[in-house]
């Protein structure tokens, strides 16, 4: 059970989306760690809203894969195995690779303002220069999300949004490695260069290779644990 309150009280009655945003932020930032038990009664007290609204917010997070429902109004923050992480990284590589191809092509044809990409990259650079880990995590995810949003492909963006909270969590975990914040700009520069080149094929390859490399690094250091059947799960 969490002893320190990791989420802020909502001062006035809000829609379930505000409660979902607050809970999502706490989970993605790992203020609520994987496996943490959540109860509707405690959350309703902390957020200052009804249990019904809390339940609706948690149902939304359930569809996003961030929580699991347990008996007696109890919920649990989803824990990710190495296999889960690898599946997300490979899915992300496919989605972002396609997005990168579309964005590079649009920039090459001069129908997309490159500032949408360079602006997101500069915000990442600023956060890294300040050694602000939290803002760097936010800017890192925002950069990749900006690429997907700029692709102009509605169905691609819809698929990405279905797992974007899980992707954001993986980015936070990946950036916890010592020295990660000092490497982020250098690791993202080839991505920006690929997009600005206007070469769709090259941009897609660079994005896919970048995400897969990050996935391999993450899986290699993923903690080994037993799954619900008592089987060791520590790799792909």
C-alpha positions in Angstrom: 0.0 0.0 0.0 1.3 3.5 -0.9 2.0 5.5 2.2 3.0 8.8 0.5 0.2 10.4 -1.5 1.5 10.4 -5.1 -1.4 12.2 -6.7 -3.0 15.7 -6.2 -6.5 16.2 -4.9 -8.8 17.6 -7.5 -10.3 20.7 -5.9 -13.6 20.7 -7.6 -15.8 18.1 -9.2 -14.3 17.1 -12.5 -15.0 14.9 -15.4 -13.6 11.4 -15.4 -11.1 12.5 -18.0 -9.3 14.8 -15.4 -9.2 11.9 -12.9 -7.9 9.6 -15.6 -5.2 12.2 -16.6 -4.0 12.5 -12.9 -3.9 8.7 -12.4 -2.2 8.1 -15.8 0.5 10.6 -14.9 1.1 8.9 -11.6 1.4 5.5 -13.2 3.5 6.6 -16.2 5.9 8.5 -14.0 6.1 5.4 -11.7 4.8 7.3 -8.6 2.5 4.3 -8.6 4.9 1.4 -9.3 3.9 -1.8 -11.3 2.0 -4.1 -9.0 0.8 -1.3 -6.7 -2.7 -2.0 -5.4 -5.3 0.8 -5.9 -8.7 1.0 -4.2 -11.6 3.2 -5.3 -12.2 4.4 -1.8 -8.7 5.7 -1.2 -8.5 7.2 -4.7 -11.8 9.0 -4.3 -10.6 10.5 -1.0 -7.3 11.7 -2.5 -8.9 13.1 -5.6 -11.9 14.5 -3.9 -14.4 12.9 -6.3 -17.0 10.2 -6.2 -16.1 6.5 -6.4 -18.2 6.3 -9.5 -16.1 8.8 -11.2 -12.9 7.1 -10.0 -14.2 3.8 -11.3 -14.9 5.3 -14.8 -11.4 6.8 -14.9 -9.9 3.4 -14.0 -12.0 1.7 -16.6 -10.4 4.1 -19.2 -6.9 3.2 -17.9 -7.9 -0.5 -18.1 -8.5 -0.1 -21.9 -5.1 1.6 -22.1 -3.4 -1.4 -20.5 -2.2 0.6 -17.4 -4.2 -1.2 -14.7 -5.9 -4.5 -14.1 -9.1 -5.0 -12.2 -9.2 -7.1 -9.0 -12.1 -8.3 -6.9 -13.8 -6.1 -4.3 -13.3 -2.7 -6.0 -9.6 -3.2 -6.1 -7.2 -2.4 -9.0 -3.6 -3.1 -9.7 -1.0 -1.2 -11.7 0.0 -3.3 -14.7 3.4 -4.9 -14.5 5.3 -5.4 -17.8 7.4 -8.5 -18.5 10.3 -8.5 -20.9 8.1 -10.1 -23.5 5.5 -7.3 -23.0 8.2 -4.6 -23.4 9.6 -6.3 -26.5 6.2 -6.5 -28.1 5.6 -2.8 -27.4 9.0 -1.8 -28.8 8.5 -3.8 -32.0 5.0 -2.4 -32.5 6.3 1.1 -31.8 9.1 0.6 -34.4 6.5 -0.4 -37.0 4.2 2.5 -36.3 6.9 5.2 -36.0 8.8 3.8 -39.0 5.7 4.3 -41.2 5.1 7.8 -39.6 8.7 8.8 -40.3 8.4 7.8 -44.0 5.2 9.9 -44.4 6.7 12.9 -42.6 9.9 12.8 -44.5 8.0 12.5 -47.8 5.8 15.5 -46.9 8.8 17.6 -45.9 10.6 16.6 -49.1 7.5 17.7 -51.1 7.4 20.9 -49.0 3.8 20.3 -47.8 4.8 20.0 -44.1 6.4 22.7 -42.0 9.7 21.1 -40.6 9.3 23.4 -37.5 6.8 20.9 -36.2 9.7 18.4 -35.9 12.6 20.8 -35.1 10.5 22.6 -32.4 9.9 19.3 -30.6 13.5 18.4 -30.9 14.7 21.7 -29.5 12.4 21.3 -26.5 14.1 18.0 -25.9 17.5 19.6 -26.2 16.6 22.3 -23.7 15.4 19.8 -21.1 18.5 17.7 -21.5 20.8 20.7 -21.2 19.1 21.6 -17.9 19.5 18.0 -16.8 15.8 17.9 -16.0 15.0 14.2 -16.2 11.2 14.6 -15.8 10.9 17.2 -18.6 13.3 15.2 -20.7 11.0 12.2 -20.4 8.0 14.4 -21.4 9.9 16.0 -24.3 11.2 12.6 -25.5 7.7 11.2 -25.8 6.3 14.5 -27.2 8.9 14.3 -30.0 7.9 10.8 -31.1 4.2 11.7 -30.7 4.7 14.8 -32.9 6.2 12.7 -35.6 3.1 10.4 -35.6 0.7 13.3 -35.4 2.5 15.0 -38.3 2.2 12.0 -40.6 -1.4 12.9 -41.6 -2.5 9.3 -41.2 -5.6 9.1 -39.1 -5.7 5.3 -38.6 -2.0 5.2 -37.8 -2.5 7.9 -35.2 -5.5 6.0 -33.7 -3.4 2.8 -33.4 -0.6 4.7 -31.7 -2.9 6.4 -29.2 -4.2 3.0 -28.1 -0.7 2.2 -26.7 0.8 5.6 -26.2 0.5 5.6 -22.4 2.4 2.3 -22.3 5.0 3.7 -24.7 5.4 6.7 -22.5 6.0 4.4 -19.5 8.7 2.5 -21.5 10.4 5.8 -22.3 10.5 6.7 -18.6 11.9 3.3 -17.7 14.5 3.5 -20.5 15.7 6.9 -19.5 16.3 5.7 -15.9 19.6 4.2 -17.1 22.6 6.2 -15.7 23.7 8.8 -18.2 20.7 8.4 -20.4 19.8 12.1 -20.3 23.2 13.0 -21.7 22.7 10.8 -24.7 19.2 11.7 -25.7 20.1 14.6 -28.0 22.8 12.6 -29.8 20.4 9.6 -30.2 17.6 11.8 -31.6 19.7 13.9 -34.0 19.9 11.1 -36.7 16.1 10.8 -36.4 15.7 14.6 -37.1 18.2 14.5 -39.9 16.4 11.6 -41.5 13.1 13.4 -41.4 14.5 16.7 -42.8 16.3 14.9 -45.6 13.1 14.3 -47.3 14.1 10.7 -48.0 11.2 8.6 -46.9 12.9 5.2 -47.0 15.9 6.3 -45.1 13.9 8.1 -42.5 11.8 5.0 -41.9 14.8 2.8 -41.6 16.5 5.1 -39.1 13.4 5.3 -36.9 12.9 1.5 -36.9 16.5 0.8 -36.1 16.6 3.4 -33.3 13.5 2.0 -31.6 14.6 -1.7 -32.0 18.0 -0.9 -30.6 16.4 0.8 -27.6 14.1 -2.2 -27.2 17.0 -4.7 -27.2 18.9 -2.6 -24.6 15.7 -2.5 -22.4 15.0 -6.2 -22.7 18.6 -7.2 -21.8 18.3 -5.5 -18.4 14.7 -6.3 -17.8 14.2 -7.9 -14.3 13.6 -11.6 -14.4 10.4 -12.6 -12.5 7.9 -15.5 -12.4 4.7 -15.1 -14.4 1.3 -16.2 -13.0 2.0 -19.8 -13.9 5.4 -19.8 -12.1 7.3 -19.7 -15.4 10.5 -17.6 -15.5 9.9 -14.6 -17.8 13.1 -12.5 -18.4 13.6 -12.4 -22.1 11.9 -12.3 -25.5 
